[in-house]
Amino acid sequence: MATIQNISRRDFLKTTGTAGALVIGANFVPGGLVKEAQAQAVASPNLFVSIAGDGVVTITCSRAEMGQGARTGIPMILADELEADWDRCTLWQAPGDETKYDPAGKDGQNTDGSRSTRHHLDVMRQLGGAARKTLELAAARKWGVSSGDVYARHHRVYNSRTGKSFDYGELVDVAAGIKLPEGDIPFKDKSQWKYIGKDMPGVDNFDITTGGANFGADISIPGMKIAVIERSPVFRGKVKSYDASAALKVPGVEKVVQIPHLPDDKPQEFRAMGGIAVIGTNTWSVMEGRKKLKIKWDSGPNRVHSSRTYDNKLRKSAKKGGVVVRNRGNFDRAIKGASKVVEADYFVPYFIHTPMEPPAAIVDANARPVKVWACTQSPNETRQYVSEALGLKKTDIECWQTLLGGGFGRKSKPDYVCEAAILSKMVGAPVRVQWTREDDIQQGYYHTASAHTMKAGLDSSGKVVAWKHSGSWPSILALWNPAQKTGFGIEYGLGMVDAPYNSVPNIRIENGEADAHIRVGWYRSVNNIQHSFAQNCFAYELAAAAGRDPLEMLLEMIGDADNMDLAKDGVKEYWNYGDPVEDWPVMPVRLSNALRTVAKKAGYGKKLPKGHGLGLAVHRSFHSYVATAVHVVVHDDGTFSIPQVDTAIDCGRYVNPEGVLKQVEGAAIYGNTIARYGKITTNRGAVQQSNFHDYPVSRISNSPLNVRVHIVEDFVHLRPCGVGEPGVPPYTPALINAIYEATGKRIHTLPIGDKV
């Protein structure tokens, strides 16, 4: 819960760095202990909006911008409720401090999980409404009239009797001394919204396209050194010995030092891996110096990790099954009584994020507080791990976020910031650590490889009466507990236990064991990718086995229930993306609705020429309901092109439709890379790929030619849902299903490549 305060009354301006005379702040107390918060003599606001004497509105943004539109969408909410002129609004990017800038009280200021809008909508409306009400009260006081005689419109407060008005800037002196009234401040009616629900270009577009924006590697401070690091090619490998004599002869190279490796009993988590750092005056010099290092490595126990053998272990584990995470009805009895039994195995390899901007961080460990500038998604986890690396308190670390040239989950892990902190302390100067593309691909955090065994039974009418999904993958939890061999609640909740087939009477979902020999980490839409791939492709196989239309089969399996109660299926703790199921229930009706919408928009059912196919897939993730239809053309030589993609997304209340379109369009390109090329392999523990020549991404020539996005309005009155990630999971299975429709060829293993 939140309490809104006029911070100007508490002389808060100097601590925020704003020059405004009116500052409205929000104080959040976990668990809703509002009375305790009100009893405190001093309460620190989490977020604020300030209005200066010239009328300029400064809005706090506490989420990182990495292309998803947070720095546009979040301020839009407040500006709308404030009745502000968008052209007179500016942003202040909050530093890392979850005690002040975490509006939901549970995100830790992390920009991940597609949750910025859904956790900001209410509080930003409250802040905007409070600021508007304060200005109206100030105007009423200046005119000596009732507050009911004034109203705010487009950066001015009007006297409804005389027609006179004040600009917001003319009211801040009086407004700064007004105590906000008790109780809730009424929001504007939705019919009065002028920004929410309307297209708005990104606030950083101009700076980004003209080179004026600051990304991680753009920050420069006096006395700063540049560093690159040679890390073990094998996870948890160590330096046996090294010779830096040749590296030190490169002009511009000043030092070569060793970052200590983690002790064997210290889990990796998001800590620095260790290695040999080359430090100097410029990036070219240190990169050239690194090439000349001579290092002998002890590869350690993970040298046994080779994809050729490991992938087969995952497949065997998936077939064997293990921990039952959802159990509806009696699968064993139903499968014995089925008229037809269908089985299929699917496999998804490791992926790597490859954001346009590789990781970079600048740290001055010799200042107090320690100064950090980084392209990080998680400023407070950055503070946590940097403080540990330096032997300080978290409150001793100050972290400022730059713009991110893409993130996709990679930049939520601050290992690279820890490296800069350690080196800065060692050399007694600010240090920027720069990762290269090769570093990013060969020593990053990898989206987990996974194997899936599917089994289902059909009755005599072709209806699915039994469904079993058994999956196996190395868990991200192994970064904290290396002995972890199965997944955990978050991974199960990423499209696995909440498999959407609510009308299937008998369901069993299991998780087999797997060892982790590599750094597994979150990736855009995370485990939803492989779960959606296996589920949707298998549903198509069932339709073929039953001689039924896939759309009809999918709609029948999903059903139109308003709620899917997973607790009745033995799911003990459903993660639900960290939100209450009461507020964000699992609603099969919304999934079916999205599927019907996309089928209609894509012209499903029309006869297509030879070599053409239209495939469907549907998935719920991050509370959004997404259905995708891919039209593919398979040419005589086996190559294929994608003339059109249609995606319907039901994301509840949305703020910036332009942002929704961009994210879903981008998801098709991202999914195209996953489907065609996504594959990281290892040999004797070392990643074999190194750059875009052997880990390609989608190019214009092989990307979908026309991506059409259809925002479903039917449930727009409900709470906002995620947008940045939900478009990814259904793309790949829709493409696979389209290829089947065009060729009759089944694909069970990713990636496809450029030829069928």
C-alpha positions in Angstrom: 0.0 0.0 0.0 1.0 3.6 -0.5 0.8 6.9 1.4 1.2 10.0 -0.7 2.9 13.0 0.9 3.7 16.6 0.0 7.5 16.3 0.4 8.0 20.0 -0.1 6.7 20.4 3.5 9.6 18.3 4.7 12.4 20.1 2.8 13.1 17.0 0.7 14.3 18.9 -2.3 18.0 18.8 -1.5 18.0 15.0 -1.1 16.4 14.4 -4.5 18.5 16.7 -6.4 15.5 18.5 -7.9 15.0 22.2 -8.1 11.2 22.0 -7.9 9.2 23.9 -5.3 6.5 21.2 -5.2 7.5 17.6 -4.7 4.9 14.9 -4.2 6.3 11.5 -2.9 4.9 8.1 -2.3 5.9 6.0 0.7 5.4 2.2 0.5 5.4 -0.2 3.4 5.6 -3.9 2.8 2.5 -5.7 4.1 0.4 -2.6 4.1 1.5 -1.3 7.5 0.3 2.2 6.8 -0.3 3.1 10.4 3.3 2.4 11.2 4.5 4.5 8.3 2.3 7.4 9.4 3.6 7.2 13.0 7.2 7.6 11.8 8.6 11.1 12.3 10.4 10.8 9.0 9.4 8.6 6.1 11.5 8.2 2.9 9.5 8.5 -0.2 9.9 5.8 -2.9 9.0 7.8 -5.9 8.3 11.4 -6.5 7.1 14.0 -9.0 8.3 17.6 -8.8 7.1 20.8 -10.4 9.4 23.7 -10.7 8.5 27.4 -10.7 8.7 27.5 -14.5 6.1 24.7 -14.7 8.5 22.0 -15.8 7.4 18.6 -14.4 10.1 16.1 -13.4 9.0 12.5 -13.2 11.0 9.8 -11.5 11.7 6.7 -13.6 12.9 3.8 -11.5 13.3 1.2 -14.2 16.0 0.7 -16.8 15.4 1.5 -20.5 16.6 -1.2 -22.8 14.3 -0.8 -25.7 11.1 -1.9 -24.0 9.8 1.7 -23.5 9.9 2.0 -19.7 11.1 5.6 -19.7 8.1 6.5 -21.9 5.3 4.4 -20.6 5.8 4.9 -16.9 5.9 8.7 -17.1 2.9 8.7 -19.4 0.7 7.3 -16.6 1.7 10.0 -14.2 1.5 12.8 -16.7 -2.0 11.8 -17.8 -3.3 11.8 -14.2 -1.6 15.1 -13.5 -3.1 16.7 -16.6 0.4 17.7 -17.6 1.6 18.9 -21.0 3.9 16.1 -22.2 6.2 18.6 -23.9 6.8 20.2 -20.5 7.7 16.9 -18.7 11.2 15.6 -18.2 12.6 12.5 -16.5 15.0 11.8 -13.6 16.5 8.3 -13.7 16.5 7.1 -10.1 19.7 5.4 -8.8 19.6 2.0 -7.2 17.8 2.1 -3.9 14.9 -0.3 -3.4 13.9 1.4 -0.1 12.8 4.5 -2.2 12.2 3.5 -5.8 10.4 0.1 -5.8 6.7 0.9 -6.2 5.4 -2.6 -5.8 7.6 -3.3 -2.7 8.8 -6.5 -4.2 10.7 -5.9 -7.5 13.9 -4.6 -6.0 14.0 -2.1 -8.9 14.8 -5.0 -11.3 13.9 -4.4 -14.9 12.9 -7.9 -15.8 9.8 -10.2 -15.8 7.8 -7.8 -18.0 6.4 -6.2 -14.9 7.2 -2.5 -15.1 3.8 -1.3 -16.2 1.8 -3.8 -14.2 3.6 -2.8 -11.0 3.6 1.0 -11.8 0.2 1.7 -13.1 -1.6 2.3 -9.8 1.1 4.2 -7.9 1.9 6.5 -10.8 -1.7 7.3 -11.1 -1.8 8.0 -7.4 1.2 10.3 -7.6 -0.2 12.2 -10.6 -3.6 12.5 -9.0 -2.1 13.8 -5.8 0.0 16.4 -7.5 -3.1 17.5 -9.6 -5.2 17.8 -6.4 -2.5 19.8 -4.6 -2.3 22.3 -7.5 -6.1 22.6 -7.5 -6.2 23.3 -3.8 -3.4 25.9 -4.3 -5.4 27.6 -7.0 -8.6 27.6 -4.9 -6.6 29.1 -2.0 -5.2 31.9 -4.2 -8.6 32.7 -5.6 -10.3 32.3 -2.3 -12.9 29.9 -3.7 -14.0 26.4 -3.0 -11.9 23.5 -4.4 -15.0 22.4 -6.2 -14.9 25.6 -8.3 -11.5 24.7 -9.9 -10.2 22.0 -12.2 -7.0 21.2 -13.9 -6.6 20.9 -17.7 -3.4 20.6 -19.7 -0.9 22.2 -17.3 -3.2 24.9 -16.0 -5.8 25.2 -13.2 -9.1 26.9 -14.2 -11.7 28.8 -12.2 -14.9 27.4 -13.5 -16.8 30.6 -12.5 -14.6 33.2 -14.0 -12.6 31.3 -16.7 -9.3 32.6 -15.2 -6.4 30.2 -15.0 -3.0 29.7 -13.5 -0.1 27.8 -15.0 1.2 25.0 -12.8 4.4 27.0 -12.3 2.5 29.9 -10.8 1.0 27.6 -8.1 4.0 25.8 -6.7 4.9 28.2 -4.0 1.4 27.9 -2.4 1.1 24.2 -3.2 4.4 23.5 -1.4 2.7 24.3 1.9 -0.6 22.4 1.4 -1.2 19.2 3.3 -2.9 16.6 1.2 -6.4 15.6 2.3 -7.1 12.3 4.1 -8.4 9.4 2.0 -8.1 8.4 -1.6 -7.8 11.0 -4.3 -10.2 10.2 -7.1 -8.6 9.3 -10.4 -9.6 10.8 -13.7 -12.3 8.9 -15.6 -10.9 6.7 -18.4 -12.8 8.8 -20.9 -10.6 11.7 -20.0 -7.3 10.0 -20.6 -5.2 11.8 -23.2 -2.0 9.8 -23.0 -2.8 6.3 -21.6 -3.9 4.1 -24.4 -2.5 6.5 -27.1 0.6 6.1 -29.2 3.6 7.9 -27.9 7.1 7.9 -29.4 10.0 6.9 -27.2 11.4 9.8 -25.1 15.0 8.7 -25.9 14.5 8.1 -29.7 16.1 11.3 -30.8 19.2 10.9 -28.6 19.6 7.3 -29.6 19.3 7.9 -33.3 21.6 10.9 -33.3 24.3 9.5 -31.0 23.5 11.6 -28.0 22.4 8.8 -25.7 24.7 7.4 -23.0 25.2 3.7 -22.9 27.5 1.7 -20.6 30.6 2.2 -22.6 29.9 6.0 -23.2 30.6 7.0 -19.6 34.0 8.5 -19.0 35.3 10.0 -15.7 38.7 11.6 -15.0 41.6 9.2 -14.4 39.6 6.2 -15.7 41.4 3.1 -16.8 40.1 0.6 -19.4 40.3 -3.2 -18.7 39.5 -6.4 -20.6 39.7 -9.8 -18.9 40.7 -13.2 -20.1 38.5 -15.7 -18.3 38.6 -19.5 -18.2 37.1 -21.1 -21.3 35.5 -23.7 -18.9 33.1 -22.7 -16.1 34.9 -22.6 -12.7 38.3 -23.2 -14.4 41.3 -21.5 -12.8 44.6 -20.0 -13.8 47.6 -22.3 -13.2 50.2 -19.8 -14.5 50.5 -16.9 -16.9 53.1 -14.8 -18.7 52.2 -11.2 -19.3 55.6 -10.0 -20.6 54.4 -9.6 -24.2 51.2 -7.9 -23.2 53.0 -5.3 -21.2 55.0 -4.3 -24.2 51.9 -3.1 -26.1 51.8 0.8 -26.0 49.0 1.9 -23.7 49.0 -1.2 -21.6 49.9 -0.3 -18.0 49.2 -3.3 -15.8 48.3 -7.0 -15.9 46.7 -8.3 -12.8 44.9 -11.4 -11.7 41.3 -11.3 -10.4 41.1 -14.1 -7.8 38.9 -17.0 -8.6 36.0 -18.0 -6.3 36.9 -20.6 -3.7 35.5 -24.0 -4.6 32.9 -23.8 -1.8 31.6 -20.4 -2.9 28.6 -20.6 -5.3 28.9 -18.6 -8.5 25.6 -16.7 -8.3 26.3 -13.3 -10.0 29.9 -12.9 -8.8 33.0 -12.3 -10.8 34.5 -15.4 -12.3 38.2 -14.5 -11.9 40.8 -14.3 -14.6 43.7 -12.2 -15.9 42.9 -8.5 -16.5 44.8 -6.2 -18.9 44.5 -2.6 -17.8 45.5 0.5 -19.8 44.6 3.8 -21.3 42.4 2.8 -24.2 40.3 -0.1 -25.4 42.4 -1.0 -28.4 45.6 -1.3 -26.4 44.1 -3.6 -23.7 42.4 -5.8 -26.3 45.7 -6.2 -28.2 47.5 -6.9 -24.9 45.1 -9.6 -24.0 45.8 -11.4 -27.3 49.4 -11.7 -26.2 48.8 -13.2 -22.8 50.1 -16.8 -22.3 47.9 -18.6 -19.8 47.8 -22.2 -18.6 44.4 -23.2 -17.3 43.2 -25.8 -14.9 39.8 -26.6 -16.5 38.4 -28.2 -13.3 35.5 -30.7 -13.1 33.3 -29.0 -15.8 35.6 -30.1 -18.5 33.4 -33.2 -18.8 30.6 -31.0 -20.2 30.3 -31.8 -23.9 27.0 -31.3 -25.8 27.4 -34.5 -27.7 27.0 -36.6 -24.5 25.2 -34.2 -22.3 22.2 -33.6 -24.6 21.5 -37.4 -24.6 21.6 -37.4 -20.8 18.9 -34.7 -20.8 16.8 -36.8 -23.2 17.1 -39.9 -21.0 16.2 -37.9 -17.9 13.1 -36.5 -19.6 12.0 -39.9 -20.5 12.5 -41.2 -17.0 10.7 -38.3 -15.4 10.8 -37.6 -11.7 9.3 -34.9 -9.5 5.5 -34.6 -10.2 4.7 -30.9 -10.2 1.1 -31.1 -11.5 -1.3 -34.1 -11.3 -4.9 -34.0 -12.4 -7.1 -37.0 -12.6 -5.5 -40.4 -13.2 -3.1 -40.3 -16.1 -2.0 -43.9 -15.9 -5.6 -45.2 -16.0 -6.6 -42.8 -18.8 -3.7 -43.7 -21.0 -4.4 -47.4 -20.7 -8.0 -46.9 -21.7 -7.2 -44.5 -24.7 -8.1 -45.6 -28.2 -4.8 -44.1 -29.5 -1.5 -43.2 -27.8 0.8 -40.6 -29.2 4.4 -39.9 -28.1 7.0 -37.4 -29.2 10.3 -36.0 -27.9 11.5 -32.4 -28.3 14.9 -30.8 -27.6 16.0 -27.2 -27.2 19.7 -26.3 -26.9 21.4 -23.6 -24.9 21.0 -20.0 -26.2 22.9 -16.8 -25.5 21.5 -13.3 -25.3 23.7 -11.4 -27.7 22.4 -7.9 -26.9 23.6 -5.2 -29.3 25.6 -3.7 -26.5 27.9 -6.1 -24.7 28.2 -5.6 -20.9 30.2 -2.6 -19.7 30.6 -1.0 -16.3 32.6 1.8 -14.7 33.4 1.7 -11.0 35.3 4.1 -8.7 35.9 1.9 -5.7 38.0 4.5 -4.0 35.2 7.0 -3.6 32.7 7.0 -0.7 30.1 6.1 -1.5 31.5 3.8 -4.2 30.4 5.1 -7.6 29.0 2.7 -10.2 27.8 3.5 -13.7 26.5 0.4 -15.6 24.2 -0.9 -18.2 22.5 -3.0 -15.6 18.9 -4.3 -15.3 19.3 -4.7 -11.6 20.9 -1.8 -9.8 20.3 -3.1 -6.3 21.6 -6.6 -7.0 24.6 -4.8 -8.4 25.0 -2.9 -5.2 24.7 -6.2 -3.2 27.3 -8.1 -5.2 29.7 -5.1 -5.5 29.5 -4.5 -1.8 30.4 -8.1 -1.1 33.3 -8.0 -3.6 34.7 -4.9 -1.8 34.0 -5.9 1.7 31.6 -3.0 2.3 28.0 -2.5 3.1 25.3 -2.3 0.4 24.6 1.3 1.5 28.2 2.2 0.7 27.5 1.6 -3.0 25.8 4.1 -5.3 24.6 2.7 -8.7 23.5 4.7 -11.6 21.9 3.1 -14.7 22.8 4.1 -18.2 20.6 3.2 -21.2 20.9 -0.4 -22.1 21.6 -1.5 -25.7 19.4 -4.5 -25.2 19.4 -6.7 -22.1 17.2 -9.8 -22.5 18.1 -10.9 -19.0 21.9 -10.9 -19.4 22.3 -7.5 -17.7 20.4 -8.6 -14.6 23.6 -10.4 -13.6 26.2 -7.9 -12.4 29.3 -10.1 -12.6 30.9 -7.6 -15.0 30.3 -4.8 -12.5 32.0 -6.8 -9.8 35.0 -7.2 -12.0 35.3 -3.4 -12.5 34.9 -2.9 -8.7 37.7 -5.4 -7.9 40.1 -3.9 -10.4 39.3 -0.4 -9.3 40.3 -1.2 -5.8 43.4 -3.1 -6.9 44.8 -0.2 -9.1 43.5 2.7 -7.0 41.7 4.4 -9.9 38.3 4.3 -11.6 38.1 1.3 -14.1 35.8 0.5 -17.0 35.5 -3.2 -17.7 34.5 -3.8 -21.3 33.2 -7.1 -22.5 33.6 -8.0 -26.2 31.2 -10.0 -28.3 33.4 -13.1 -27.9 33.3 -12.6 -24.1 29.6 -12.3 -24.2 29.1 -15.5 -26.2 31.8 -17.7 -24.6 31.6 -16.6 -20.9 28.0 -15.4 -20.5 24.9 -16.8 -18.8 23.1 -19.3 -21.0 19.4 -20.0 -21.5 19.1 -23.6 -20.3 19.1 -26.5 -22.7 16.1 -28.8 -22.2 14.6 -32.1 -23.3 10.9 -32.9 -23.3 9.0 -36.2 -23.6 5.3 -35.8 -24.4 2.7 -38.5 -24.2 -1.0 -38.3 -24.7 -4.1 -40.5 -25.2 -7.0 -39.9 -27.5 -10.5 -41.4 -27.2 -12.5 -42.9 -30.1 -13.8 -39.5 -31.1 -10.3 -37.9 -31.2 -10.6 -36.0 -28.0 -7.5 -35.7 -25.8 -8.2 -37.6 -22.5 -4.7 -37.9 -21.1 -1.7 -35.6 -21.3 1.8 -36.0 -19.9 4.8 -33.6 -20.1 8.1 -34.6 -18.7 11.0 -32.1 -18.9 14.6 -32.0 -17.9 17.0 -29.1 -17.8 19.9 -27.7 -15.7 18.4 -25.2 -13.2 19.4 -21.6 -12.6 19.2 -22.4 -8.9 22.4 -24.4 -9.3 24.2 -21.0 -9.3 23.3 -20.8 -5.6 23.3 -24.5 -4.9 25.6 -26.5 -7.2 23.9 -29.8 -6.0 20.6 -28.7 -7.4 19.4 -31.3 -9.9 15.8 -30.3 -10.6 14.0 -27.1 -11.2 12.0 -25.0 -8.7 8.8 -23.1 -8.4 9.7 -20.2 -10.7 10.9 -22.5 -13.5 7.8 -24.6 -13.1 5.6 -21.5 -13.3 7.1 -20.4 -16.6 4.5 -22.1 -18.8 4.9 -25.7 -17.5 2.5 -26.3 -14.6 0.2 -23.7 -16.0 0.0 -25.6 -19.4 -3.2 -24.1 -20.8 -5.1 -27.3 -21.6 -7.8 -26.9 -19.0 -10.3 -29.2 -20.6 -8.1 -32.2 -20.6 -9.3 -34.4 -17.7 -6.1 -36.2 -16.9 -2.7 -34.3 -16.8 0.6 -35.2 -15.3 3.7 -32.9 -15.5 7.1 -34.1 -14.3 10.6 -32.8 -14.0 13.7 -35.0 -14.4 17.1 -34.5 -12.9 20.0 -32.7 -14.6 23.5 -31.6 -13.6 24.6 -28.0 -14.2 28.0 -27.5 -15.8 27.6 -24.0 -17.2 26.3 -20.6 -16.0 22.5 -20.8 -16.6 20.7 -17.5 -16.5 17.4 -15.8 -17.3 16.7 -15.0 -21.0 13.9 -13.2 -22.8 10.7 -15.1 -21.8 12.9 -17.8 -20.1 11.6 -21.4 -19.8 8.3 -20.4 -21.5 10.2 -20.9 -24.8 10.8 -24.6 -24.5 7.5 -25.3 -22.8 5.5 -23.5 -25.5 7.6 -25.3 -28.2 6.9 -28.8 -26.9 3.3 -28.2 -26.0 2.1 -26.5 -29.2 4.0 -28.8 -31.6 2.7 -31.8 -29.8 -0.8 -30.5 -29.9 -0.5 -30.3 -33.7 0.8 -33.9 -33.7 -2.3 -35.0 -31.7 -4.6 -33.2 -34.2 -2.9 -35.0 -37.1 -3.2 -38.4 -35.2 -6.9 -37.7 -34.6 -7.6 -36.5 -38.1 -8.8 -33.2 -36.7 -8.3 -29.5 -37.5 -5.5 -28.1 -35.2 -7.5 -24.9 -34.4 -10.5 -26.9 -33.3 -8.3 -29.3 -31.3 -6.5 -26.4 -29.5 -9.7 -24.6 -28.7 -11.2 -27.8 -27.3 -8.2 -28.5 -25.1 -8.0 -25.0 -23.7 -11.7 -24.4 -23.2 -13.4 -21.2 -22.2 -13.3 -21.3 -18.4 -12.9 -18.0 -16.6 -10.4 -19.5 -14.2 -8.0 -22.5 -14.1 -7.5 -23.6 -10.5 -4.0 -25.2 -10.3 -4.4 -25.9 -6.6 -7.0 -28.6 -7.4 -4.3 -30.2 -9.6 -1.8 -30.6 -6.8 0.3 -27.5 -7.6 1.3 -26.6 -4.1 2.9 -23.2 -4.7 2.1 -21.6 -8.1 4.6 -18.8 -8.6 2.3 -16.8 -11.0 5.1 -14.3 -11.9 5.3 -13.2 -8.3 1.8 -11.8 -8.3 -1.4 -12.9 -6.4 -3.6 -15.3 -8.4 -6.6 -13.4 -7.1 -5.4 -10.3 -9.0 -4.0 -12.1 -12.0 -5.9 -15.4 -12.4 -5.1 -18.0 -15.1 -8.0 -17.4 -17.5 -8.3 -20.0 -20.4 -11.1 -18.0 -21.9 -8.6 -15.2 -22.7 -6.3 -17.6 -24.4 -9.0 -19.1 -26.5 -10.2 -15.6 -27.4 -6.7 -14.6 -28.5 -6.5 -17.8 -30.6 -9.8 -17.1 -32.3 -8.7 -13.6 -33.0 -5.5 -14.4 -34.6 -7.0 -17.2 -36.7 -9.5 -14.8 -38.1 -7.0 -12.0 -38.8 -4.6 -14.5 -40.5 -7.2 -16.0 -42.7 -6.9 -19.4 -41.2 -8.7 -22.1 -43.1 -8.2 -20.6 -46.6 -6.7 -22.9 -49.2 -3.0 -22.1 -49.7 -0.8 -22.9 -52.7 1.6 -25.8 -52.7 4.6 -25.2 -50.5 2.7 -22.8 -48.3 1.6 -23.4 -44.7 -0.1 -21.5 -41.9 0.8 -22.6 -38.4 -0.8 -21.6 -35.0 0.5 -21.5 -31.5 -0.8 -20.1 -28.3 0.8 -19.4 -24.9 0.1 -17.5 -21.6 3.2 -15.9 -20.0 3.7 -12.9 -17.7 -0.1 -12.8 -17.4 -0.6 -12.0 -21.1 -2.4 -14.2 -23.5 -0.7 -14.5 -26.9 -1.6 -16.4 -30.1 0.6 -16.4 -33.2 -0.1 -17.4 -36.8 3.0 -17.8 -39.1 2.6 -18.1 -42.8 5.6 -19.9 -44.3 6.7 -20.7 -47.9 9.0 -23.6 -48.3 10.9 -23.4 -51.6 12.0 -26.3 -53.8 15.6 -26.2 -52.5 14.4 -26.5 -48.9 14.9 -22.9 -48.0 11.9 -21.1 -46.6 10.6 -17.5 -46.2 8.0 -16.0 -44.0 5.7 -13.5 -45.8 3.5 -12.8 -42.9 3.1 -13.2 -39.1 0.0 -12.3 -37.2 0.1 -12.1 -33.4 -2.9 -11.3 -31.2 -2.0 -10.2 -27.7 -4.4 -9.7 -24.7 -2.3 -7.8 -22.2 -5.2 -6.3 -20.2 -4.8 -2.5 -19.6 -2.0 -1.2 -21.8 -0.5 2.3 -21.7 1.4 2.9 -24.9 0.1 0.9 -27.9 3.1 2.0 -30.0 5.2 0.3 -27.4 3.1 -2.9 -27.5 3.5 -3.1 -31.3 7.2 -2.6 -31.1 7.7 -5.3 -28.5 5.6 -7.9 -30.3 7.2 -7.1 -33.7 10.6 -7.5 -32.1 9.5 -10.7 -30.5 8.9 -12.2 -33.9 12.5 -11.3 -35.0 13.9 -12.6 -31.7 11.8 -15.8 -32.1 13.1 -16.2 -35.6 16.7 -16.3 -34.3 15.7 -18.9 -31.7 14.0 -21.0 -34.3 16.6 -20.8 -37.1 20.0 -20.4 -35.3 19.8 -20.5 -31.5 22.4 -23.1 -30.5 25.3 -23.0 -28.1 27.3 -26.2 -27.9 30.2 -27.2 -25.6 33.2 -29.4 -26.0 35.3 -30.4 -23.0 33.5 -27.7 -21.1 34.3 -24.8 -23.5 31.6 -23.0 -25.6 32.4 -23.6 -29.2 30.7 -20.5 -30.7 32.3 -17.0 -30.5 30.6 -14.4 -32.7 27.9 -13.9 -35.2 29.7 -16.0 -37.8 28.9 -19.2 -35.9 26.1 -17.9 -33.7 24.0 -16.0 -36.3 21.0 -13.8 -35.6 18.1 -12.9 -37.9 19.0 -10.7 -40.8 16.6 -8.7 -42.9 16.8 -11.2 -45.7 15.4 -14.1 -43.6 13.1 -12.2 -41.2 9.3 -12.1 -41.4 8.4 -9.6 -44.1 5.2 -8.4 -42.5 4.5 -8.7 -38.8 0.9 -7.7 -37.9 0.0 -7.1 -34.3 -3.5 -7.3 -33.1 -4.1 -5.9 -29.5 -7.2 -7.7 -28.1 -9.4 -5.1 -26.4 -11.9 -7.5 -24.9 -10.3 -7.6 -21.5 -8.6 -4.2 -21.5 -10.6 -3.3 -18.3 -8.5 -5.8 -16.3 -5.1 -5.3 -14.7 -2.1 -4.6 -17.0 0.0 -7.6 -18.0 3.5 -8.1 -19.4 4.4 -7.2 -23.0 8.2 -7.3 -23.4 8.5 -11.1 -23.3 5.1 -12.8 -24.0 5.4 -12.5 -27.8 8.4 -14.8 -28.0 7.2 -18.2 -26.8 4.5 -18.9 -29.4 6.5 -17.8 -32.5 8.8 -20.8 -32.9 6.1 -23.5 -32.5 3.8 -21.5 -34.9 6.7 -21.6 -37.5 7.3 -25.3 -36.9 3.6 -26.1 -37.3 3.5 -24.0 -40.5 6.4 -25.9 -41.9 4.5 -29.1 -41.2 1.4 -27.8 -42.9 3.6 -26.9 -46.0 5.7 -30.1 -46.2 4.3 -32.7 -43.8 7.7 -32.7 -42.1 7.9 -32.8 -38.3 10.7 -31.0 -36.5 11.4 -31.9 -32.9 14.8 -30.3 -32.3 15.9 -26.7 -32.5 17.3 -24.9 -34.4 15.9 -25.5 -37.9 18.7 -23.7 -39.8 18.0 -22.0 -43.1 16.7 -25.2 -44.8 14.1 -27.7 -44.0 
